[in-house]
Amino acid sequence: MPVISVIEISPTSVEMIICEKSKDKIKILENVMEELNIFLDSEKNNYISFGKGKKLCNILNRMRSLSKDYGVKNILTLTTSSFNSVKNLLFILDQIKIKVGLEVTVLTTFEKKKLLFKKFLIKKNEIIPPRKNTLLLNIGSATTDFFIINGKKLMINEFISTGGYKFAEIINNYELTPKESNNFIQEYIENYLNQIKKEVGRKKINSLILLGESENILTKTKGQFSNLSYEKLEEMMENLNEESFKNIAQKYSLTPIQARTTFARLSLLKYISAYFEIPAVKIFYYDTKYLMAYEHFYPKEKDLMEKELWELTIQAVIDKANKFSFDKNHSTFVQNVSKNLFDILKPLHNMDEVEKRHLELAAFLHDIGKYVNFSSHQNHSQYIIENSFIPGLTEEDLKVVGRLCYFHNIAASKYSENIDNLSGKRQMDIMKLAAILKLSVALDRSKRQKVKNIKFELKDYEIIIDITTLEDYRIETISFDHQKAFFRDVFGINPVLKINRRLYGE
């Protein structure tokens, strides 16, 4: 049977699983963890010392040697986004590559969340009650995410830029006791919860599911699901409040910073549960290493997860757009035209499904900045998108979508100022997507959806856009004429607009 290893490097430890593919699940052959305690070097000083770098390479060499004993030929190695701020990270990654022979993938925060949501969506029917409002809570290191789902529909998507590690930093820097930390966290989070409750309105939240990698204090098992009553959680926090962080670390085999981070997460969980009057918490266990192995062994299931995640992404985008009073009919029209143009122009752009999805999202969100200010709304649309969290999208995805929204309403002469830091291919892809988006927006310049029917035909050096309308189409024609020069420059073909005034059968 095929065997692989997956190694995850965190600031406090290096963990590895060696696993093989079975008929319908992954079998763990070996699970190894070695403490690293690189946290202070990487987080406080933003620098990994020579000694810690050497220790890391030695640990990885031991794990690579153990993998060879199992006949492993493929080792996936990753690290968390907490390493992104390390000043000498490139040097450390290069040393690992040369001295150990491993390529390390640095996951961003959003990439890790994307893996989490894929795993959750596969199991959602088992844990989400039908026609009930369920709060999905992900308490990460730097952010806390709130998702309220009713059945299959995403109702609310919010996040705050504070998580377990950020609170742990404050606790450590100000030398707070557990009781002081608990009071501080509750007071800090209350205003955010008040805002979320306004969005919830009179809807009752029936259950809470904690997403993410379960804390040792919550569960000692590796089971996928675990339940925790609010009474038990409250009792646990009362006991922890009477302890010191040193005792908490010793009792649960945690490093000092892990103890503070874990305590902060539990305090958040307890207060959020009390605030929304939720009687019990269901813990959804998640392991990055396991899911990486799962996607490697089961590519068909990976594709299924991607499709499920895309549906959630669309729902989150609609929720985001609704908050900014967008014109749904106009955005839907632009989205449909953009998709059709993308498909017929495939021989001229050679882009794939990822770029098509970027275009779809930009077509849907391009005008949301008008909620802030009609003038220069493209700047506000870009800012809103690039500073949002949307399930299924990475930071890079949001940057591309944000730039497309910016480009839809500016002159071609200004494009280079927003893409000159991208690779040549990425620049061309964005230019082609922007040309499609601008032409699509022009065809509904009045936002009245005057088109009854639309056809596209690609021939030689022309793309013919044949529309049927019985209304005055002058403003759209003028807008089309303004945008066609840029389209022609990018694709090397001339867009031709033909207007048919008679409906089929007349």
PyMOL commands that set and color helices and strands:
alter all, ss='L'
color gray80, all
select helices_A, chain A and resi 39-44+50-69+81-83+89-99+109-127+164-173+178-200+230-241+245-251+256-275+288-297+299-323+328-344+346-349+353-365+368-371+377-386+395-407+412-414+416-419+424-442+474-491
alter helices_A, ss='H'
color red, helices_A
select strands_A, chain A and resi 3-9+13-21+26-35+74-79+104-106+133-139+144-150+153-160+207-211+225-229+280-284+453-459+462-468+494-500
alter strands_A, ss='S'
color yellow, strands_A
deselect
rebuild
show_as cartoon
